[in-house]
Amino acid sequence: MNADAPEPDHEAWSAAQEETEVRVDGHDLTMAYRDEGSGHPVIFLHGIPTWSFLWRRVAPAFEDEYRTIVPDMLGYGNSDRRDSFDRSIRAQEDALQALIDDLDLGVVSLVAHDIGGGVALRYSAHHPDRVETLVLSNAVCYDSWPVQFVTDLGLPDTAEMDPEEFEGQLDASFVRGLYGDDVDPEWVEGIKEPWLREDGRRALSRAAVATNTNHTTEIDYDVVDSRTYCVWGADDVMQPIEYGERLAEDLDGEVVALDDAYHWVVEDRPAAYREALAEALA
């Protein structure tokens, strides 16, 4: 792990992305992703309402040892955001499989946050022989979701919301989800930038309304056969650590509780997170 790896800003992050076509539910869609390094492939999955830039302080530190693939899920970031396809984690799982097959990755490790965790759990249950290590962070699972904030964003009014009011809600979400008062402006500006584009309010509304609890309650958790680590922001109220503890018990895994961290654990405790992830992947 290279703890001194540079942290790109959101413009540099976008500029470094590649694109591939994935077919989901009969739709040919464009997926943007960052692909750096070589070795065993490690895929980083973000949640809602973020994009791959969530991993700015984590993924670059592992490029010297692993092939790091960091996609924007469909409907998020720089991936396809047309108003014509499902954004649910069931569909995102299909997109993940298409990306893995397109890049001919074979056996991978998955590092996932929030609804990305739901995607990773579904993929691990359906392909237990293709996931070596599963690292879940403040992830949706069982019936832990959706949360009220996201449910409200799924209402039709979000697409027509006043732009200043909309941006204010994003600011509040990304700041309140952090533990301390020392907020990096680049974090807030970068993580909300895709939603401030012309189609952003509609795109976020479509992503939010696709949060379907059934897609994690239907998972057969007993068949997940990966080495599993729940690296969790211990003070999160949206996805409490009790769910991480339940996952660890059911999947015969381990819990790494990071204190002084809310939901955006990778931004609250990047150094501690990198250390925990290095141990999990080793």
C-alpha positions in Angstrom: 0.0 0.0 0.0 1.3 3.4 -0.9 -0.1 5.7 1.8 1.5 8.7 0.0 -0.4 8.2 -3.3 -1.7 11.5 -4.6 -5.4 12.3 -4.1 -6.8 13.5 -7.5 -9.4 16.2 -7.6 -12.8 15.4 -9.3 -11.8 16.8 -12.7 -8.6 14.7 -12.8 -10.5 11.7 -11.6 -13.1 12.0 -14.5 -10.3 12.6 -17.0 -8.6 9.3 -16.1 -11.8 7.3 -16.6 -12.4 4.8 -19.4 -15.7 3.6 -20.9 -17.2 0.3 -21.9 -20.6 -0.9 -23.1 -22.6 -3.1 -20.8 -25.9 -4.7 -21.7 -28.5 -4.8 -18.9 -32.2 -5.7 -19.4 -31.9 -5.4 -23.1 -30.3 -1.9 -23.0 -26.8 -1.1 -24.3 -25.4 1.3 -21.7 -22.1 3.1 -21.2 -20.2 2.5 -18.0 -17.4 4.8 -16.9 -14.6 3.4 -14.8 -11.1 4.0 -13.5 -8.6 1.1 -14.2 -5.1 1.5 -12.7 -2.3 -0.8 -11.6 -1.8 -4.6 -12.2 -2.2 -7.8 -10.3 -5.2 -9.3 -8.5 -8.2 -7.2 -9.5 -10.0 -5.2 -6.7 -13.2 -3.5 -7.6 -14.5 -0.6 -5.6 -18.2 0.1 -5.6 -19.8 3.3 -4.4 -23.3 4.0 -3.1 -26.0 6.6 -3.3 -25.8 9.6 -3.8 -22.1 9.3 -4.6 -20.0 8.1 -7.5 -16.6 6.5 -7.9 -14.9 9.7 -6.7 -15.9 8.4 -3.2 -12.7 6.3 -3.3 -10.3 9.1 -4.1 -8.4 8.6 -0.8 -8.4 4.8 -1.0 -8.1 3.2 -4.4 -5.0 5.1 -5.6 -3.0 3.8 -2.6 -3.4 0.2 -3.8 -2.4 0.7 -7.5 1.2 -0.5 -6.8 0.0 -3.9 -5.6 -3.4 -4.5 -7.3 -5.3 -3.8 -10.4 -7.9 -1.3 -9.1 -11.1 -0.9 -11.0 -13.5 1.8 -9.8 -16.7 2.1 -11.8 -19.5 4.6 -11.8 -22.7 2.6 -11.4 -25.3 3.0 -14.1 -27.1 6.3 -13.6 -24.3 7.8 -11.5 -21.2 9.9 -12.2 -20.0 9.7 -15.8 -21.9 6.5 -16.6 -25.0 6.4 -18.7 -27.8 8.5 -17.2 -30.6 8.3 -19.8 -34.1 8.0 -18.5 -34.7 4.5 -19.9 -33.4 1.8 -17.6 -33.5 0.4 -14.1 -31.0 1.7 -11.5 -31.7 -0.9 -8.8 -29.0 -3.0 -7.3 -30.4 -6.0 -9.1 -29.6 -4.2 -12.4 -26.3 -2.9 -11.0 -25.3 -6.5 -10.2 -25.8 -7.4 -13.9 -23.7 -4.4 -14.9 -21.0 -5.4 -12.6 -20.9 -8.9 -14.1 -20.8 -7.4 -17.6 -17.9 -5.2 -16.6 -16.0 -8.2 -15.0 -16.6 -10.3 -18.1 -15.7 -7.4 -20.5 -12.4 -6.9 -18.8 -11.8 -10.7 -18.4 -11.1 -10.3 -14.7 -12.0 -13.7 -13.5 -11.7 -14.0 -9.7 -11.9 -10.5 -8.1 -12.1 -8.9 -4.7 -14.9 -6.4 -4.0 -14.7 -3.4 -1.7 -18.1 -1.8 -1.4 -19.9 1.1 0.4 -23.7 1.8 1.0 -25.8 0.3 -1.9 -22.6 -0.8 -3.5 -22.5 -3.3 -0.7 -25.8 -4.6 -1.7 -24.5 -5.1 -5.3 -21.4 -6.8 -3.9 -23.4 -9.2 -1.7 -25.7 -10.2 -4.6 -22.8 -10.8 -6.9 -21.0 -12.8 -4.2 -24.1 -14.9 -3.5 -24.6 -15.7 -7.2 -20.9 -16.2 -8.0 -19.4 -17.6 -4.8 -16.4 -19.0 -6.7 -15.5 -15.6 -8.3 -15.1 -13.4 -5.2 -11.9 -13.9 -3.2 -12.3 -11.1 -0.6 -15.4 -9.1 0.3 -15.0 -5.8 2.2 -18.2 -4.2 3.2 -18.5 -0.7 4.6 -21.7 0.8 6.0 -23.4 -1.3 3.4 -27.1 -1.9 2.8 -28.1 -5.5 3.7 -31.1 -7.4 4.9 -33.8 -4.8 5.6 -31.5 -2.0 6.6 -32.6 0.4 3.8 -33.7 2.7 2.2 -33.4 5.7 4.5 -35.8 8.6 4.6 -33.4 11.0 3.0 -33.0 8.8 -0.1 -36.7 7.9 -0.2 -37.6 11.6 -0.3 -35.2 12.2 -3.2 -37.1 9.6 -5.2 -40.2 11.7 -5.3 -41.1 13.2 -8.6 -40.7 16.7 -7.1 -36.9 16.2 -7.0 -36.6 16.5 -10.7 -38.4 19.9 -10.6 -36.7 21.2 -7.5 -35.3 24.7 -7.4 -31.5 24.2 -8.2 -30.4 26.2 -5.2 -32.6 24.2 -2.9 -31.4 21.0 -4.5 -27.7 21.9 -4.1 -28.4 22.9 -0.5 -29.8 19.4 0.2 -26.7 17.8 -1.3 -24.4 20.0 0.8 -26.3 19.1 3.9 -26.1 15.4 3.1 -22.4 15.3 2.4 -21.5 17.5 5.3 -23.8 15.9 7.9 -22.6 12.5 6.9 -19.1 13.4 8.0 -18.0 13.1 11.6 -16.0 16.2 12.3 -16.1 19.9 11.3 -12.9 19.8 9.2 -14.6 19.3 5.8 -12.5 19.3 2.7 -14.2 21.5 0.1 -13.0 19.3 -2.7 -14.9 16.4 -1.2 -18.2 18.3 -1.2 -17.7 20.0 -4.6 -16.4 16.8 -6.2 -18.9 14.4 -4.9 -22.0 16.5 -5.8 -20.7 17.8 -9.2 -22.4 15.1 -11.4 -25.8 15.9 -9.8 -25.4 19.6 -10.6 -25.4 19.0 -14.3 -28.5 19.7 -16.4 -29.9 16.2 -16.0 -28.7 15.8 -12.4 -31.9 16.3 -10.5 -33.8 13.8 -12.7 -30.9 11.3 -12.6 -30.8 11.4 -8.8 -34.5 11.0 -8.5 -34.4 7.9 -10.7 -31.6 6.4 -8.7 -33.3 7.1 -5.4 -36.6 5.6 -6.4 -34.8 2.4 -7.5 -33.8 1.6 -3.9 -35.6 -1.7 -3.4 -35.3 -3.5 0.0 -36.4 -6.8 -1.6 -33.2 -7.0 -3.5 -31.2 -7.6 -0.3 -33.8 -9.5 1.7 -33.9 -12.1 -1.1 -30.2 -12.8 -0.9 -29.2 -16.3 0.2 -26.4 -15.1 2.6 -25.5 -18.7 3.5 -23.9 -19.3 0.1 -21.5 -16.4 0.2 -18.1 -18.1 0.4 -15.7 -15.1 0.4 -13.4 -14.0 3.1 -15.5 -11.2 4.5 -14.6 -8.0 6.4 -17.0 -5.4 7.6 -14.9 -2.2 7.9 -17.6 0.1 9.4 -17.9 3.7 10.5 -18.9 2.9 14.0 -21.1 6.0 14.6 -23.2 5.8 11.5 -27.0 6.2 12.1 -28.0 5.4 8.5 -26.4 2.0 8.3 -25.7 1.1 12.0 -22.8 -1.1 12.9 -25.2 -3.7 14.2 -25.9 -4.7 10.6 -22.2 -5.1 10.0 -22.0 -7.3 13.1 -24.9 -9.4 11.7 -23.2 -9.7 8.4 -20.0 -10.8 10.0 -21.8 -13.5 12.1 -23.8 -14.8 9.1 -20.8 -14.8 6.7 -18.2 -16.0 9.2 -16.4 -12.7 8.8 -14.7 -10.1 10.9 -15.8 -6.6 12.0 -13.4 -3.7 12.0 -15.1 -0.8 13.8 -13.6 2.6 13.0 -14.5 5.1 15.7 -15.1 8.8 15.0 -16.7 7.9 11.6 -20.2 8.4 10.3 -21.6 7.1 7.0 -18.8 8.6 4.8 -16.2 6.4 6.6 -13.6 6.5 3.8 -13.6 10.3 4.1 -13.7 10.5 7.9 -10.9 7.9 8.5 -9.0 7.4 5.2 -5.7 6.3 6.8 -7.4 3.9 9.2 -9.5 2.6 6.3 -6.5 2.0 4.1 -4.8 0.1 6.8 -7.8 -2.1 7.5 -8.3 -2.7 3.8 -4.6 -3.6 3.3 -4.9 -6.3 6.0 -8.1 -7.6 4.5 -6.7 -8.0 1.1 -3.3 -9.4 2.1 
